Amino acid sequence: MTGSNPTTAHLPFCDETIVGAAALIRAGACVAVPTETVYGLAADATNAAAVAGIYAAKGRPDFNPLIVHVADWTMAETLGQFDEQSRALAHAFWPGPLTIVVPRTADCSVASIATAGLDTIALRCPAHGAMQALIAASGCPLAAPSANISGTVSPTSAAHVLSTLEGRIPMIIDAGPCAAGLESTIVRVVDGCLVLLRPGPVTPAMLVDATGLHVCADASGTISAPGQLASHYAPGKPVLLNCETPPDDCFVIGFGSEPCDYQLSACGSLEQAAARLFDALHAGAASANPRIAIAPIPDAGLGLAINDRLRRAAA
C-alpha cells in the first residue's frame, strides 16, 4: 500500500463508512479504525498480501508479530488453542483490552506473516463498536497493530493517524479519541503462571483477581508479542523521565499540581493519565522545545503500563 494512495479518506464512524471500509478490507487493503485502546491499522488477517500491506504502510519489521482481532469467542477458538486458564481469561476480560497469546490451531486460517512465523497467535476481542462492526462486515479476523509509522508514538485520535499515514492508506474511520489510550495488556499462560508480555489497561491485580494465578515478568528475551521492542513510541526528540525539576528547554508533561505544558492529570488519576499519554507525547513532539520532560508517575497498577511506554519512548 505504500505510496499508492495520494489521499486518505477521513470519514466518520457510521454504517455507510463501515460498508466502504469492509469493501476495502475484502479487496486486500488496510484501513485505520479506532478501538478502545488506540487506533489500529486493520487488514484481513487471513490474506498474506493484505497483512504485508500493513507492514509496508507502517515500515514495521516483519519479525514483530501482530495482534489478530476477533468478533467473539467462537472465532477465537478456530484460530488458537485455549487451555483452561486462557479460556478463563477470555471469558473474564473479553470484549476488552486484553490480548492472549496461545498456540495456533492446526488449521488456523491466519497468514503466518501476521504471527511472524511463530507457532503462537496473539488474539483479542475488542470492545469498541467501530472495530466490532468492521470485523462483522468484513467477515474475517483482522490483524491490526497501531495505526502509525513503526516505532513512533501510538495514535489515540484520527489526527494522530493522519500525521504519519496520510496518503499511505486509503481510509481512516474517525470515532473521536480512544477511551483507554494505551495498547492492550498482553499475557500468555506458561506452566500455570501468567507471563506479562506487555502491561496495559488490564493490570496485574485485575488478572490475579480474575484467575488466582501468579503474574510474572517475561524473562525469555525473545519477541513473542507486539510492543516488546526496547525502543518504541519515539517522539523524535530526547525524553527525560521522572523529572521533578525539568530543564528550561523542555516541553514539560506533568502529573499532579506542578506547572507544566501538558497536564496528564492534575488530580493524580492514572486512568486519566493513560488516556492522555500518547496525545501528550504527540504535543511534545510538535512543540518547538528540543526535549521532553516527564514528571514522576507511580509505578503501580496502571502506572506500570504508563511507565513501560515512557521507558521505551526514552530508549
Secondary structure, DSSP 8 states (H G I E B T S, - for coil): -TT--SS-EEEESSHHHHHHHHHHHHTT--EEEE-SSSEEEEEETT-HHHHHHHHHHHT--TTS--EEE-SSHHHHHHHB---HHHHHHHHHH-SSSEEEEEEB-TT--S-GGGGTT-SEEEEE----HHHHHHHHHHTS-EE--BSSSTTB---SSHHHHHHHHTTTSSEEEE--S-SS-S--EEEEEETTEEEEEE--SS-HHHHHHHH---EEE--S-S--STT--SS-SB-SS-EE-S-SS--TTEEEEE-SSS--SEES-TT--HHHHHHHHHHHHHHHHHSS-SEEEE-----STTHHHHHHHHHHHH-
